[in-house]
């Protein structure tokens, strides 16, 4: 019974680390896909998105996956903001 309990505790404690890694990686991939397919990103917005992406990549390289996920998510939100690309639509 102790082995099972230890396994469950280890799994629960490790889950947030895997979630942060997944969030970082998934958001960076989504960001790359969006930037590659968007054709009407205005220059100021493009600069903001690129800056957030670079911050995410730096955090990922430093092993700070939570910050990486946060910056990548912010970049995606910038792309989703209505009207910032001149289209006035959301995705």
C-alpha positions, -999 to +999 in steps of 0.1 A: +000+000+000+029+024+008+043+019-027+010+027-043+006+058-021+042+070-030+035+065-067+003+085-066+020+113-046+049+114-071+025+115-100+005+143-085+036+164-078+050+158-112+018+167-131+022+205-130+058+203-144+045+183-174+016+206-178+039+237-179+061+220-205+031+211-226+016+246-223+049+262-233+055+239-262+019+238-275+016+276-273+048+282-291+037+258-319+003+275-321+021+308-323+044+297-351+014+283-370-006+315-366+023+338-376+030+316-407-006+317-419-016+353-410-012+376-439-024+409-425-005+415-393+002+452-388+038+461-381+032+473-345+013+442-336+039+420-354+067+436-333+047+430-301+040+393-310+077+387-319+089+403-287+065+381-266+077+350-286+114+359-280+106+362-242+089+329-243+118+312-261+143+328-236+122+315-207+121+281-222+158+280-227+163+290-191+140+262-180+112+285-168+083+268-185+056+287-166+069+320-178+074+306-213+037+295-214+026+329-201+046+349-228+035+325-256-002+328-245+001+366-244+014+366-280-016+345-290-039+368-273-024+398-291-032+380-324-067+373-312-074+409-302-101+424-325-091+451-349-054+450-341-046+436-375-069+460-393-095+433-399-118+440-369-125+403-366-116+376-340-105+341-347 
